[in-house]
C-alpha cells in the first residue's frame, strides 16, 4: 500500500520487484498522472499496480490486508 502517491508513484518500482502494489491518493488527477508515468517508466509492472482514490484519514481497506505501507511525505502534508 502506497499512501498518498501524488503524481509520481513508488508503486511501480515495488511492482517491478514482483510485488502487487496499490497506490492511493485523494486526487483523481494525481492518480491519472501517476498511472500515465507508470505506463512509460515501469511497463512490466502495470499488471501488478492499482491506483485508488482514497482519503488516508479513512482508508477503505480492512486492517491487515496489506503486508506493508509506504509513505513518501504524505503525512508531513497533513500538518
C-alpha positions in Angstrom: 0.0 0.0 0.0 1.4 3.4 -1.0 -0.2 6.2 1.0 -0.6 9.5 -0.9 1.3 8.8 -4.1 0.6 12.1 -5.8 1.5 12.3 -9.4 4.6 10.1 -9.1 4.2 6.7 -7.5 6.6 4.4 -5.8 4.2 1.5 -6.5 5.7 0.9 -10.0 9.1 0.2 -8.5 7.6 -2.1 -5.9 5.6 -3.9 -8.6 8.7 -4.1 -10.8 10.2 -6.2 -8.0 7.4 -8.7 -8.3 5.1 -7.3 -5.5 1.4 -6.3 -6.0 1.2 -2.6 -5.3 -1.8 -0.4 -4.6 -1.3 3.4 -4.7 -3.7 5.7 -3.1 -4.3 9.5 -3.3 -7.2 11.8 -2.7 -6.6 13.5 -6.1 -8.0 11.7 -9.2 -5.8 13.9 -11.4 -2.7 13.0 -9.4 -3.5 9.3 -9.8 -4.1 9.7 -13.5 -0.6 11.3 -13.8 1.0 8.6 -11.7 -0.7 5.9 -13.8 0.5 7.6 -17.0 4.0 7.7 -15.7 3.9 4.1 -14.8 3.0 3.2 -18.4 6.2 4.8 -19.5 8.6 4.0 -16.7 7.5 0.6 -15.5 5.6 -1.1 -18.4 6.2 -4.6 -16.9 4.7 -3.5 -13.6 1.4 -2.2 -14.9 -0.5 -5.5 -14.4 0.6 -5.6 -10.7 -0.2 -2.0 -9.9 -3.6 -0.5 -9.0 -4.5 3.2 -8.3 -7.4 4.0 -5.9 -8.8 7.4 -5.0 -8.9 7.4 -1.2 -8.6 9.7 1.8 -5.8 8.4 4.1 -7.7 9.6 7.1 -10.4 7.0 6.4 -8.9 4.3 4.1 -11.5 1.9 2.7 -9.5 -1.3 3.4 -9.7 -3.8 6.2 -7.0 -3.9 8.8 -4.3 -6.5 8.0 -5.0 -6.6 4.2 -1.5 -5.3 3.3 1.9 -6.6 4.3 3.4 -3.1 4.3 2.6 0.6 3.8 4.8 3.2 2.2 4.6 7.0 2.6 6.7 9.5 0.8 5.8 12.7 2.7 2.0 12.4 2.7 1.8 12.5 6.5 4.0 15.6 6.5 1.4 17.4 4.3 -1.4 16.7 6.8 0.0 19.1 9.4 
